Amino acid sequence: AAGVIQSPRHLIKEKRETATLKCYPIPRHDTVYWYQQGPGQDPQFLISFYEKMQSDKGSIPDRFSAQQFSDYHSELNMSSLELGDSALYFCASSSTGLWGYTFGSGTRLTVV
Amino acid sequence: KNEVEQSPQNLTAQEGEFITINCSYSVGISALHWLQQHPGGGIVSLFMLSSGKKKHGRLIATINIQEKHSSLHITASHPRDSAVYICAVDRGATNKLIFGTGTLLAVQP
């Protein structure tokens, strides 16, 4: 069965660079969630989209932006990267009316 | 006080032992998730439940909505079960999850 696909799996960037992370949800899932998990920390909710509209916003820095496209995939854009942005970024998808919440394997971002 | 609390935070067991990890929450929820994360790895969903009990292989998850408590049980534990087990609750409004702090399980051969 298809899972939530994230790309890239690993990414190394320098300070002040930009990065784009992609998430492809389960087919027919209409909601995408982004989470950030720093080293040794709990996952923290960043932002979510339902039917291409932002549905909720958490602790997402102003340097970050995200959107959901017509094919329901989502991209997290990160600018002016800082060392503290180094983390595992994972997305999850779900569908209203369907039972299930599926996580991607995550993108490990390292800022040097 | 965290909205989702797990116990214990760390657990070491011998291979074959029966393991229980507990999760208590203080908010209303629509569902509770048990997740597994291996060191440096992604998150795998083990169970999503809103009532009663679910079983998958050697894993059993139960939830008591009235008491706001859930347990994850592992029977006949194996070293490959070593991972962080995370309880997360879905409050239902926008379905974002609130995560517990996790339980680090080490099963020794």
Backbone of each chain as ProteinMPNN parsed JSONL, in Angstrom:
{"seq_chain_A": "AAGVIQSPRHLIKEKRETATLKCYPIPRHDTVYWYQQGPGQDPQFLISFYEKMQSDKGSIPDRFSAQQFSDYHSELNMSSLELGDSALYFCASSSTGLWGYTFGSGTRLTVV", "coords_chain_A": {"N_chain_A": [[0.84, -1.198, 0.0], [0.38, 2.298, -0.66], [2.385, 4.746, 0.985], [2.98, 7.621, 3.088], [5.025, 9.821, 1.507], [8.137, 11.32, 1.807], [10.443, 13.788, 0.797], [13.639, 15.406, 0.514], [15.271, 12.488, 1.996], [17.412, 13.004, 3.587], [19.145, 16.024, 4.304], [21.558, 18.468, 3.958], [22.451, 21.641, 4.848], [23.85, 24.958, 4.698], [24.216, 27.603, 7.128], [21.922, 30.269, 6.812], [21.113, 29.538, 4.312], [18.503, 28.292, 2.072], [15.832, 25.868, 2.244], [13.788, 23.288, 0.903], [11.256, 21.139, 1.712], [9.449, 18.222, 0.898], [6.247, 16.652, 0.848], [4.26, 13.906, 0.203], [1.071, 12.892, 0.412], [-0.968, 10.072, 1.556], [-2.9, 8.559, -1.027], [-6.055, 10.041, -1.629], [-6.131, 11.152, 0.87], [-6.821, 14.19, 2.458], [-5.697, 15.985, 4.137], [-2.774, 17.395, 5.467], [-0.096, 17.336, 7.729], [2.571, 19.005, 9.367], [5.43, 18.338, 11.314], [8.005, 19.07, 13.667], [10.919, 17.707, 14.991], [13.268, 18.139, 17.243], [16.647, 17.234, 18.251], [16.467, 14.735, 20.654], [14.03, 15.679, 21.533], [10.426, 16.19, 21.957], [8.102, 15.695, 19.284], [6.969, 18.609, 17.632], [4.161, 20.401, 16.645], [3.866, 22.04, 13.562], [2.37, 23.094, 11.29], [-0.722, 22.752, 9.45], [-2.679, 21.573, 6.667], [-5.791, 21.582, 5.003], [-7.586, 20.505, 2.336], [-6.075, 22.183, 0.657], [-5.999, 24.56, 2.011], [-4.712, 26.452, 4.742], [-5.149, 24.941, 7.837], [-4.517, 24.873, 10.506], [-2.163, 26.266, 12.778], [0.949, 26.033, 14.287], [3.854, 26.14, 16.205], [5.452, 27.48, 14.197], [8.2, 29.047, 12.728], [8.522, 32.442, 11.502], [10.222, 32.466, 9.381], [9.712, 30.261, 7.996], [7.569, 28.786, 5.582], [4.648, 27.289, 4.181], [2.74, 25.247, 1.933], [-0.095, 23.682, 0.373], [-0.659, 21.815, -2.481], [-2.561, 21.447, -5.593], [-2.589, 18.74, -6.126], [-2.549, 17.717, -3.654], [-0.083, 17.33, -2.448], [2.411, 18.626, -0.241], [4.58, 21.35, 0.56], [7.275, 22.423, 2.518], [8.834, 25.333, 3.085], [11.882, 26.705, 3.948], [13.691, 29.371, 5.107], [16.684, 31.42, 5.494], [18.238, 29.706, 7.15], [19.004, 28.392, 10.368], [21.298, 27.15, 12.859], [19.814, 25.923, 14.846], [17.659, 24.951, 13.516], [18.151, 22.435, 12.75], [16.881, 19.286, 12.608], [14.493, 16.57, 12.736], [12.104, 16.495, 10.335], [8.884, 15.678, 9.955], [6.034, 14.625, 8.13], [2.524, 14.037, 8.16], [-0.473, 12.423, 7.093], [-4.038, 12.566, 6.719], [-7.543, 11.753, 6.388], [-10.642, 13.31, 6.247], [-13.464, 11.694, 7.452], [-12.406, 9.222, 7.007], [-10.757, 6.593, 8.727], [-7.7, 6.896, 10.069], [-4.274, 7.827, 10.273], [-1.396, 8.679, 8.987], [2.088, 8.504, 9.05], [4.944, 10.006, 7.527], [8.366, 9.037, 6.751], [10.099, 10.997, 7.372], [12.254, 13.875, 7.018], [15.562, 14.422, 7.506], [17.094, 17.201, 8.52], [20.093, 18.892, 8.498], [21.81, 21.605, 9.626], [24.663, 23.402, 8.968]], "CA_chain_A": [[0.0, 0.0, 0.0], [1.149, 3.529, -0.718], [2.54, 5.426, 2.257], [3.31, 9.03, 2.989], [6.381, 9.92, 0.964], [8.806, 12.592, 2.044], [11.744, 13.94, 0.145], [14.571, 14.288, 0.515], [15.368, 11.81, 3.286], [18.448, 13.723, 4.33], [19.494, 17.299, 3.678], [22.549, 19.253, 4.684], [22.473, 23.018, 4.354], [24.625, 25.891, 5.505], [23.456, 28.698, 7.734], [21.382, 31.325, 5.944], [20.587, 28.989, 3.058], [17.093, 27.915, 2.092], [15.566, 24.45, 2.024], [12.399, 22.942, 0.598], [10.925, 19.759, 2.029], [8.215, 17.835, 0.223], [5.459, 15.581, 1.457], [3.205, 13.38, -0.666], [0.204, 12.137, 1.32], [-1.67, 8.866, 1.089], [-3.97, 8.899, -1.969], [-7.389, 10.353, -1.081], [-6.018, 11.926, 2.1], [-6.957, 15.594, 2.107], [-5.085, 16.806, 5.18], [-1.347, 17.167, 5.69], [0.425, 17.962, 8.948], [4.03, 19.057, 9.472], [5.95, 18.335, 12.669], [9.456, 19.23, 13.808], [11.427, 17.022, 16.171], [14.668, 18.423, 17.504], [17.376, 16.127, 18.895], [16.047, 14.425, 22.012], [12.828, 16.428, 21.907], [9.142, 15.706, 21.47], [7.655, 16.348, 18.055], [6.175, 19.826, 17.796], [3.319, 20.685, 15.484], [4.205, 23.277, 12.856], [1.292, 23.646, 10.47], [-1.486, 21.737, 8.735], [-3.489, 22.033, 5.536], [-6.934, 20.782, 4.626], [-8.099, 20.936, 1.029], [-5.188, 23.236, 0.141], [-6.059, 25.761, 2.839], [-4.125, 26.253, 6.064], [-6.205, 24.621, 8.788], [-4.05, 25.127, 11.859], [-0.777, 26.739, 12.801], [1.573, 25.843, 15.585], [5.071, 26.896, 16.491], [6.241, 27.601, 12.963], [8.868, 30.359, 12.652], [8.144, 33.287, 10.366], [11.15, 32.168, 8.275], [9.189, 29.072, 7.323], [6.238, 28.878, 4.986], [4.24, 26.003, 3.624], [1.505, 25.26, 1.168], [-0.57, 22.41, -0.169], [-0.939, 22.012, -3.896], [-3.814, 20.859, -6.094], [-2.514, 17.272, -6.046], [-2.525, 17.498, -2.201], [1.22, 17.286, -1.839], [2.711, 19.845, 0.493], [5.984, 21.723, 0.63], [7.679, 23.283, 3.632], [9.947, 26.16, 2.655], [12.591, 27.21, 5.115], [14.699, 30.341, 4.656], [17.615, 31.936, 6.517], [18.389, 28.59, 8.074], [19.818, 28.551, 11.564], [21.761, 25.872, 13.393], [18.731, 25.351, 15.641], [16.642, 24.332, 12.654], [18.526, 21.04, 12.539], [15.848, 18.467, 13.235], [13.757, 15.651, 11.868], [10.821, 17.07, 9.941], [8.051, 14.649, 9.345], [4.661, 14.993, 7.842], [1.522, 12.997, 8.289], [-1.69, 12.751, 6.351], [-5.267, 11.918, 7.147], [-8.685, 12.1, 5.553], [-11.907, 13.44, 6.967], [-14.381, 10.609, 7.103], [-11.703, 7.947, 6.985], [-10.001, 6.32, 9.943], [-6.287, 6.654, 9.787], [-3.359, 8.959, 10.39], [-0.187, 7.992, 8.551], [3.282, 9.337, 9.114], [6.063, 9.787, 6.641], [9.6, 8.639, 7.433], [10.799, 12.188, 7.823], [13.447, 14.448, 6.388], [16.51, 14.875, 8.536], [17.795, 18.412, 8.089], [21.246, 19.296, 9.286], [22.308, 22.935, 9.236], [26.051, 23.495, 9.438]], "C_chain_A": [[0.878, 1.251, 0.0], [1.215, 4.143, 0.666], [2.751, 6.893, 2.018], [4.777, 9.132, 2.583], [6.948, 11.297, 1.258], [10.121, 12.614, 1.295], [12.313, 15.309, 0.429], [14.578, 13.589, 1.872], [16.358, 12.519, 4.189], [18.817, 14.984, 3.556], [20.483, 18.022, 4.571], [22.623, 20.627, 4.03], [23.377, 23.853, 5.264], [23.717, 26.972, 6.079], [23.1, 29.731, 6.679], [20.936, 30.813, 4.575], [19.087, 28.708, 3.194], [16.953, 26.418, 1.828], [14.086, 24.265, 1.73], [12.203, 21.458, 0.854], [9.57, 19.434, 1.411], [7.559, 16.654, 0.914], [4.339, 15.189, 0.503], [2.31, 12.482, 0.181], [-0.318, 10.85, 0.7], [-2.734, 9.305, 0.065], [-5.326, 9.023, -1.278], [-7.319, 10.973, 0.312], [-6.01, 13.403, 1.736], [-6.278, 16.533, 3.095], [-3.628, 16.4, 5.379], [-0.911, 17.961, 6.921], [1.951, 17.941, 8.887], [4.417, 19.142, 10.941], [7.465, 18.476, 12.619], [9.887, 18.527, 15.089], [12.917, 17.285, 16.299], [15.328, 17.25, 18.208], [16.924, 15.926, 20.337], [14.777, 15.114, 22.472], [11.565, 15.753, 21.404], [8.839, 16.367, 20.13], [6.774, 17.548, 18.369], [5.431, 20.108, 16.5], [3.71, 22.019, 14.873], [2.973, 23.875, 12.169], [0.535, 22.502, 9.806], [-2.317, 22.38, 7.643], [-4.604, 21.038, 5.296], [-7.484, 21.337, 3.323], [-7.388, 22.199, 0.539], [-5.253, 24.55, 0.913], [-5.406, 25.457, 4.18], [-5.247, 26.02, 7.082], [-5.792, 24.885, 10.223], [-2.581, 25.517, 11.79], [-0.242, 26.588, 14.203], [2.797, 26.72, 15.718], [5.98, 26.985, 15.266], [6.865, 28.983, 12.895], [8.404, 31.121, 11.42], [9.035, 33.021, 9.149], [10.675, 30.965, 7.46], [7.84, 29.385, 6.699], [5.907, 27.513, 4.393], [2.976, 26.188, 2.805], [1.16, 23.853, 0.724], [-1.049, 22.669, -1.586], [-2.19, 21.242, -4.334], [-3.788, 19.336, -6.063], [-2.372, 16.804, -4.592], [-1.134, 17.32, -1.617], [1.517, 18.635, -1.195], [4.213, 20.089, 0.488], [6.196, 22.676, 1.799], [8.932, 24.022, 3.184], [10.58, 26.843, 3.863], [13.699, 28.142, 4.63], [15.552, 30.794, 5.837], [17.861, 30.89, 7.597], [19.362, 28.902, 9.198], [20.234, 27.171, 12.061], [20.644, 25.158, 14.148], [17.609, 24.743, 14.823], [16.969, 22.865, 12.357], [17.562, 20.147, 13.311], [15.349, 17.443, 12.23], [12.407, 16.289, 11.585], [9.995, 15.954, 9.328], [6.639, 15.16, 9.112], [3.775, 13.776, 8.025], [0.314, 13.405, 7.46], [-2.873, 11.989, 6.92], [-6.379, 12.359, 6.213], [-9.921, 12.224, 6.42], [-12.835, 12.329, 6.492], [-13.723, 9.258, 7.009], [-10.876, 7.809, 8.253], [-8.547, 6.081, 9.574], [-5.484, 7.93, 9.81], [-2.004, 8.351, 10.112], [0.982, 8.957, 8.525], [4.25, 8.995, 7.992], [7.308, 9.436, 7.442], [10.438, 9.821, 7.878], [11.935, 12.607, 6.926], [14.351, 14.931, 7.504], [17.31, 16.035, 7.961], [18.926, 18.715, 9.05], [21.749, 20.632, 8.752], [23.7, 23.101, 9.832], [26.59, 24.92, 9.246]], "O_chain_A": [[1.965, 1.267, 0.577], [0.253, 4.085, 1.432], [2.707, 7.361, 0.881], [5.655, 8.586, 3.251], [6.309, 12.314, 0.989], [10.814, 11.604, 1.175], [11.565, 16.276, 0.572], [13.94, 14.069, 2.808], [16.16, 12.618, 5.4], [18.803, 15.008, 2.325], [20.272, 18.169, 5.775], [22.829, 20.752, 2.823], [23.63, 23.509, 6.419], [22.615, 27.218, 5.589], [23.883, 30.021, 5.775], [20.432, 31.589, 3.764], [18.494, 28.863, 4.262], [17.846, 25.789, 1.26], [13.241, 24.997, 2.246], [12.9, 20.622, 0.279], [8.661, 20.265, 1.402], [8.221, 15.786, 1.481], [3.567, 16.036, 0.053], [2.747, 11.419, 0.623], [-0.141, 10.578, -0.488], [-3.398, 10.32, 0.273], [-5.684, 8.196, -0.439], [-8.361, 11.293, 0.884], [-5.294, 13.826, 0.828], [-6.287, 17.749, 2.903], [-3.3, 15.216, 5.449], [-1.314, 19.108, 7.115], [2.547, 16.974, 8.413], [3.831, 19.901, 11.714], [8.115, 18.059, 11.661], [9.289, 18.729, 16.146], [13.725, 16.725, 15.558], [14.638, 16.363, 18.709], [16.993, 16.85, 21.147], [14.476, 15.135, 23.665], [11.61, 14.869, 20.548], [9.281, 17.488, 19.879], [5.935, 17.497, 19.268], [6.0, 20.058, 15.41], [3.867, 23.013, 15.582], [2.59, 25.014, 12.435], [1.08, 21.414, 9.62], [-2.619, 23.573, 7.687], [-4.408, 19.825, 5.369], [-7.811, 22.521, 3.236], [-8.018, 23.149, 0.073], [-4.634, 25.538, 0.518], [-5.525, 24.348, 4.699], [-6.183, 26.815, 7.171], [-6.652, 25.101, 11.077], [-1.86, 25.142, 10.865], [-0.889, 26.963, 15.18], [2.77, 27.904, 15.38], [7.148, 26.601, 15.322], [6.159, 29.988, 12.991], [7.956, 30.536, 10.434], [8.647, 33.315, 8.018], [11.183, 30.696, 6.371], [7.063, 30.17, 7.244], [6.793, 26.697, 4.141], [2.243, 27.162, 2.971], [2.006, 22.958, 0.701], [-1.765, 23.636, -1.845], [-2.788, 20.496, -3.559], [-4.84, 18.701, -5.982], [-2.105, 15.629, -4.338], [-1.002, 17.171, -0.402], [0.938, 19.655, -1.567], [5.01, 19.154, 0.419], [5.414, 23.597, 2.033], [9.968, 23.406, 2.934], [9.903, 27.467, 4.68], [14.546, 27.742, 3.831], [15.206, 30.589, 7.0], [17.714, 31.153, 8.791], [20.381, 29.569, 9.015], [19.613, 26.161, 11.731], [20.54, 23.933, 14.097], [16.713, 24.096, 15.366], [16.152, 22.146, 11.781], [17.451, 20.253, 14.532], [15.721, 17.447, 11.057], [11.653, 16.587, 12.512], [10.367, 15.366, 8.313], [6.142, 16.025, 9.832], [4.241, 12.637, 8.039], [0.112, 14.583, 7.166], [-2.729, 10.921, 7.516], [-6.187, 13.224, 5.358], [-10.211, 11.347, 7.233], [-12.967, 12.068, 5.296], [-14.411, 8.24, 6.937], [-10.361, 8.793, 8.783], [-8.23, 5.147, 8.837], [-5.967, 8.989, 9.41], [-1.503, 7.574, 10.925], [0.87, 10.082, 8.038], [4.356, 7.844, 7.568], [7.308, 9.527, 8.67], [11.374, 9.671, 8.664], [12.498, 11.808, 6.179], [13.955, 15.743, 8.339], [18.101, 15.864, 7.034], [18.731, 18.784, 10.264], [22.071, 20.763, 7.571], [23.894, 22.96, 11.04], [27.741, 25.196, 9.583]]}, "seq_chain_B": "KNEVEQSPQNLTAQEGEFITINCSYSVGISALHWLQQHPGGGIVSLFMLSSGKKKHGRLIATINIQEKHSSLHITASHPRDSAVYICAVDRGATNKLIFGTGTLLAVQP", "coords_chain_B": {"N_chain_B": [[2.059, 21.355, 33.758], [2.14, 18.612, 31.61], [-0.084, 17.939, 28.893], [-0.258, 15.387, 28.004], [0.955, 12.565, 29.438], [3.452, 10.144, 29.99], [4.41, 6.978, 31.337], [6.661, 4.345, 32.257], [9.444, 6.694, 31.902], [11.799, 5.609, 31.068], [12.638, 2.264, 30.35], [13.868, -0.873, 31.027], [14.082, -4.15, 29.983], [14.144, -7.742, 30.143], [14.601, -10.088, 27.522], [11.648, -11.623, 26.443], [10.026, -10.835, 28.506], [6.936, -9.438, 29.752], [5.648, -6.357, 28.885], [4.543, -3.162, 29.932], [3.415, -0.003, 29.067], [2.35, 3.146, 30.067], [-0.112, 5.717, 29.537], [-1.409, 8.829, 30.262], [-3.863, 11.362, 29.947], [-5.068, 14.732, 29.866], [-6.966, 16.097, 28.524], [-9.906, 16.457, 26.426], [-10.433, 14.022, 23.917], [-10.458, 12.789, 20.521], [-9.265, 10.612, 19.508], [-6.599, 8.297, 20.229], [-3.175, 7.757, 19.762], [-0.69, 5.243, 19.463], [2.698, 5.209, 18.96], [5.766, 4.268, 17.362], [9.215, 4.783, 17.487], [12.336, 4.316, 16.212], [15.789, 4.829, 17.143], [16.971, 7.755, 15.677], [15.261, 7.393, 13.6], [12.212, 7.387, 11.584], [8.706, 7.855, 12.371], [6.475, 5.326, 13.275], [3.197, 4.295, 13.009], [1.476, 2.519, 15.411], [-0.966, 1.905, 16.702], [-4.274, 3.25, 16.502], [-6.768, 4.406, 18.411], [-10.036, 4.749, 19.838], [-11.65, 3.659, 21.677], [-11.968, 0.87, 23.922], [-10.088, -1.951, 23.009], [-7.236, -2.977, 21.146], [-5.468, -5.324, 19.123], [-2.412, -6.381, 17.773], [-0.469, -8.696, 16.532], [2.121, -9.202, 18.776], [1.505, -6.998, 20.206], [-0.63, -5.047, 22.241], [-3.146, -2.689, 22.725], [-4.922, -0.638, 24.937], [-7.668, 1.419, 25.971], [-9.176, 3.649, 28.258], [-11.673, 5.681, 28.272], [-13.152, 7.124, 30.145], [-11.447, 7.258, 32.33], [-9.362, 8.528, 31.178], [-7.004, 7.275, 30.188], [-4.524, 5.174, 28.812], [-2.992, 2.11, 27.81], [-0.112, 0.436, 26.573], [0.792, -2.734, 25.701], [3.347, -5.153, 25.477], [3.861, -8.367, 24.579], [5.959, -11.204, 25.244], [8.55, -9.952, 24.836], [11.142, -8.688, 22.662], [14.541, -8.089, 21.617], [14.423, -6.527, 19.268], [12.253, -4.953, 19.715], [13.134, -2.776, 20.991], [12.993, 0.639, 21.309], [11.671, 3.987, 21.059], [8.588, 4.588, 22.454], [5.691, 6.285, 21.81], [2.983, 8.104, 22.992], [0.23, 9.743, 21.637], [-2.259, 12.236, 21.365], [-5.31, 13.033, 19.737], [-7.107, 15.848, 19.422], [-9.238, 16.424, 17.936], [-10.409, 18.766, 16.773], [-8.811, 20.124, 14.744], [-7.3, 18.015, 14.257], [-4.542, 17.935, 14.784], [-1.79, 16.472, 16.471], [-1.05, 15.948, 19.922], [1.802, 15.265, 21.595], [3.094, 12.801, 23.838], [5.914, 12.506, 26.061], [7.312, 10.262, 25.502], [8.501, 6.878, 25.874], [11.414, 5.275, 26.503], [12.384, 2.228, 25.536], [14.348, -0.549, 26.268], [15.199, -3.696, 25.355], [16.81, -6.389, 26.552], [18.901, -9.072, 25.453]], "CA_chain_B": [[1.776, 19.922, 33.623], [1.89, 18.252, 30.229], [-1.421, 17.418, 28.629], [-0.109, 13.95, 27.788], [2.083, 12.08, 30.227], [3.722, 8.721, 29.872], [5.274, 6.36, 32.333], [7.82, 5.093, 32.718], [10.198, 7.395, 30.867], [12.787, 4.641, 30.605], [12.279, 0.908, 30.763], [14.773, -1.929, 30.573], [13.468, -5.451, 30.215], [14.825, -8.908, 29.588], [13.872, -10.72, 26.418], [10.585, -12.524, 26.855], [9.18, -10.234, 29.539], [5.717, -8.708, 29.409], [5.934, -4.94, 29.104], [3.406, -2.238, 29.919], [3.692, 1.427, 29.042], [1.106, 3.839, 30.377], [-0.311, 7.075, 29.024], [-2.542, 9.554, 30.828], [-4.055, 12.648, 29.288], [-5.945, 15.585, 30.669], [-7.86, 16.841, 27.626], [-10.824, 15.632, 25.658], [-9.796, 13.564, 22.691], [-11.253, 11.988, 19.595], [-8.53, 9.369, 19.297], [-5.266, 8.225, 20.832], [-2.248, 7.0, 18.927], [0.573, 4.718, 19.968], [3.675, 5.326, 17.889], [7.086, 3.708, 17.648], [10.299, 5.476, 16.79], [13.668, 3.799, 16.477], [16.764, 5.926, 17.224], [17.3, 8.395, 14.408], [14.344, 6.973, 12.544], [10.899, 8.004, 11.477], [7.653, 7.402, 13.278], [5.58, 4.299, 12.752], [1.95, 4.239, 13.757], [1.162, 1.17, 15.869], [-2.402, 1.819, 16.94], [-5.092, 4.44, 16.65], [-7.972, 3.88, 19.034], [-10.908, 5.682, 20.549], [-12.321, 2.935, 22.757], [-11.723, -0.554, 24.019], [-8.814, -2.653, 22.944], [-6.827, -3.467, 19.833], [-4.332, -6.244, 19.199], [-1.72, -6.646, 16.517], [0.69, -9.522, 16.856], [2.438, -9.227, 20.202], [1.164, -5.695, 20.773], [-2.018, -4.821, 22.632], [-3.388, -1.34, 23.227], [-6.229, -0.454, 25.558], [-7.958, 2.786, 26.357], [-10.329, 3.878, 29.121], [-11.998, 7.082, 28.004], [-13.614, 7.77, 31.384], [-10.294, 7.518, 33.192], [-8.362, 9.238, 30.374], [-5.801, 6.475, 30.362], [-4.302, 4.124, 27.831], [-1.806, 1.291, 28.028], [0.438, -0.364, 25.483], [1.414, -3.934, 26.233], [4.135, -5.969, 24.556], [4.054, -9.71, 25.132], [7.142, -11.911, 24.752], [9.375, -8.877, 24.26], [12.315, -9.086, 21.892], [15.431, -6.935, 21.444], [14.025, -5.645, 18.161], [11.213, -4.039, 20.203], [13.802, -1.618, 21.603], [12.635, 1.844, 20.57], [10.884, 4.934, 21.85], [7.155, 4.437, 22.24], [5.098, 7.598, 22.037], [1.533, 8.242, 23.025], [-0.176, 11.053, 21.117], [-3.721, 12.342, 21.345], [-5.937, 13.853, 18.709], [-8.186, 16.552, 20.093], [-10.405, 16.341, 17.072], [-10.818, 19.994, 16.09], [-8.06, 20.169, 13.493], [-6.612, 16.733, 14.199], [-3.117, 17.929, 15.082], [-1.539, 15.599, 17.603], [-0.273, 16.378, 21.068], [2.634, 14.101, 21.867], [3.716, 12.562, 25.117], [7.373, 12.628, 26.023], [7.907, 9.018, 25.033], [9.104, 5.887, 26.777], [12.546, 4.598, 25.872], [12.402, 0.816, 25.92], [15.509, -1.357, 25.876], [15.006, -5.105, 25.668], [18.129, -7.028, 26.514], [18.812, -10.517, 25.156]], "C_chain_B": [[1.464, 19.634, 32.169], [0.482, 17.695, 30.073], [-1.402, 15.907, 28.417], [1.13, 13.497, 28.542], [2.207, 10.574, 30.095], [4.57, 8.25, 31.035], [5.462, 4.89, 31.982], [8.49, 5.852, 31.579], [11.236, 6.481, 30.248], [12.426, 3.272, 31.162], [13.282, -0.064, 30.165], [14.155, -3.269, 30.942], [14.346, -6.542, 29.642], [13.953, -9.519, 28.501], [12.844, -11.705, 26.964], [9.642, -11.922, 27.883], [7.955, -9.558, 28.928], [5.921, -7.252, 29.811], [4.649, -4.128, 29.041], [3.913, -0.813, 29.962], [2.362, 2.149, 29.195], [1.084, 5.261, 29.836], [-1.553, 7.661, 29.682], [-2.643, 10.91, 30.159], [-5.123, 13.429, 30.03], [-6.948, 16.371, 29.815], [-8.837, 15.886, 26.958], [-10.207, 15.251, 24.335], [-10.807, 12.857, 21.799], [-10.57, 10.66, 19.324], [-7.17, 9.461, 19.979], [-4.402, 7.324, 19.962], [-1.112, 6.452, 19.772], [1.522, 4.629, 18.777], [4.997, 4.713, 18.337], [8.126, 4.466, 16.837], [11.628, 4.86, 17.196], [14.661, 4.952, 16.445], [17.122, 6.464, 15.851], [16.332, 8.102, 13.297], [13.033, 7.717, 12.538], [9.909, 7.377, 12.443], [6.754, 6.406, 12.567], [4.336, 4.261, 13.631], [1.65, 2.786, 14.122], [-0.349, 0.982, 16.004], [-3.019, 3.209, 16.924], [-6.405, 3.95, 17.232], [-8.749, 4.948, 19.758], [-11.689, 4.988, 21.655], [-11.819, 1.502, 22.771], [-10.29, -0.98, 23.873], [-8.532, -3.049, 21.509], [-5.598, -4.339, 20.001], [-3.74, -6.414, 17.819], [-0.451, -7.401, 16.841], [0.913, -9.57, 18.357], [2.078, -7.924, 20.919], [-0.332, -5.614, 21.068], [-2.13, -3.396, 23.155], [-4.797, -1.266, 23.781], [-6.416, 1.017, 25.892], [-9.207, 2.816, 27.223], [-10.642, 5.362, 29.027], [-12.4, 7.81, 29.285], [-12.443, 8.14, 32.275], [-9.191, 8.275, 32.47], [-7.0, 8.547, 30.493], [-5.732, 5.4, 29.283], [-3.039, 3.362, 28.194], [-1.415, 0.586, 26.746], [1.159, -1.538, 26.116], [2.189, -4.639, 25.118], [4.336, -7.319, 25.219], [5.301, -10.331, 24.496], [8.108, -10.94, 24.078], [10.661, -9.437, 23.647], [13.223, -7.878, 21.738], [15.037, -6.006, 20.297], [12.873, -4.713, 18.542], [11.823, -2.778, 20.821], [13.584, -0.39, 20.726], [12.028, 2.83, 21.559], [9.424, 4.74, 21.472], [6.472, 5.724, 22.701], [3.582, 7.494, 22.004], [1.187, 9.635, 22.514], [-1.697, 11.09, 21.031], [-4.168, 13.329, 20.284], [-7.136, 14.526, 19.365], [-9.398, 16.743, 19.203], [-10.744, 17.584, 16.292], [-10.132, 20.104, 14.735], [-7.165, 18.945, 13.353], [-5.103, 16.793, 14.366], [-2.944, 17.108, 16.358], [-0.75, 16.315, 18.694], [0.481, 15.142, 21.549], [3.025, 14.021, 23.332], [5.225, 12.598, 24.951], [8.061, 11.327, 25.627], [8.445, 8.147, 26.143], [10.205, 5.182, 26.008], [12.632, 3.183, 26.406], [13.662, 0.15, 25.396], [15.239, -2.783, 26.314], [16.328, -5.811, 25.475], [17.994, -8.524, 26.266], [19.198, -11.343, 26.373]], "O_chain_B": [[0.636, 20.309, 31.556], [-0.068, 17.07, 30.98], [-2.409, 15.231, 28.625], [2.228, 13.998, 28.303], [1.22, 9.839, 30.089], [5.334, 9.009, 31.63], [4.543, 4.251, 31.47], [8.135, 5.666, 30.415], [11.52, 6.564, 29.054], [11.969, 3.146, 32.298], [13.514, -0.076, 28.956], [13.755, -3.485, 32.086], [15.181, -6.3, 28.77], [12.724, -9.468, 28.565], [13.146, -12.517, 27.84], [8.556, -12.458, 28.105], [7.946, -9.167, 27.76], [6.317, -6.956, 30.938], [3.781, -4.377, 28.204], [4.745, -0.463, 30.8], [1.377, 1.81, 28.539], [2.119, 5.913, 29.698], [-2.622, 7.051, 29.659], [-1.63, 11.533, 29.842], [-5.965, 12.863, 30.727], [-7.686, 17.21, 30.331], [-8.625, 14.673, 26.927], [-9.533, 16.062, 23.7], [-11.855, 12.395, 22.251], [-11.226, 9.687, 18.952], [-6.664, 10.546, 20.263], [-4.84, 6.275, 19.492], [-0.63, 7.118, 20.688], [1.196, 4.057, 17.737], [5.301, 4.649, 19.528], [7.933, 4.748, 15.655], [12.002, 4.878, 18.369], [14.406, 5.959, 15.785], [17.529, 5.71, 14.967], [16.552, 8.517, 12.159], [12.781, 8.573, 13.386], [10.246, 6.486, 13.224], [6.333, 6.611, 11.429], [4.432, 4.2, 14.857], [1.577, 1.925, 13.246], [-0.922, 0.024, 15.485], [-2.383, 4.201, 17.278], [-7.093, 3.148, 16.6], [-8.184, 5.933, 20.234], [-12.32, 5.649, 22.48], [-11.314, 0.99, 21.772], [-9.391, -0.446, 24.524], [-9.435, -3.405, 20.751], [-4.788, -4.125, 20.902], [-4.454, -6.569, 16.829], [0.516, -6.837, 17.354], [0.016, -9.93, 19.118], [2.33, -7.782, 22.115], [-1.173, -6.042, 20.277], [-1.294, -2.953, 23.943], [-5.745, -1.765, 23.175], [-5.45, 1.759, 26.072], [-10.175, 2.102, 26.961], [-9.96, 6.194, 29.627], [-12.037, 8.969, 29.49], [-12.438, 9.2, 32.901], [-8.185, 8.629, 33.084], [-5.995, 9.162, 30.851], [-6.74, 4.806, 28.9], [-2.128, 3.911, 28.813], [-2.262, 0.192, 25.944], [2.033, -1.359, 26.965], [1.74, -4.707, 23.974], [4.918, -7.404, 26.301], [5.651, -10.021, 23.357], [8.439, -11.09, 22.902], [11.179, -10.481, 24.044], [12.738, -6.747, 21.728], [15.301, -4.806, 20.364], [12.545, -3.792, 17.793], [11.106, -1.828, 21.136], [13.945, -0.382, 19.55], [11.89, 2.534, 22.746], [9.078, 4.731, 20.291], [6.657, 6.179, 23.83], [2.992, 6.882, 21.113], [1.807, 10.612, 22.934], [-2.337, 10.101, 20.671], [-3.493, 14.315, 19.985], [-8.067, 13.854, 19.809], [-10.457, 17.171, 19.662], [-11.329, 17.471, 15.215], [-10.796, 20.17, 13.7], [-6.361, 18.862, 12.425], [-4.429, 15.795, 14.113], [-3.833, 17.058, 17.209], [0.097, 17.166, 18.422], [-0.117, 14.114, 21.867], [3.258, 15.039, 23.985], [5.741, 12.707, 23.839], [9.277, 11.306, 25.438], [8.799, 8.63, 27.218], [9.95, 4.561, 24.976], [12.919, 2.966, 27.583], [13.997, 0.273, 24.218], [15.068, -3.052, 27.503], [16.893, -5.827, 24.381], [17.092, -9.171, 26.798], [19.183, -12.573, 26.315]]}, "name": "protein", "num_of_chains": 2, "seq": "AAGVIQSPRHLIKEKRETATLKCYPIPRHDTVYWYQQGPGQDPQFLISFYEKMQSDKGSIPDRFSAQQFSDYHSELNMSSLELGDSALYFCASSSTGLWGYTFGSGTRLTVVKNEVEQSPQNLTAQEGEFITINCSYSVGISALHWLQQHPGGGIVSLFMLSSGKKKHGRLIATINIQEKHSSLHITASHPRDSAVYICAVDRGATNKLIFGTGTLLAVQP"}
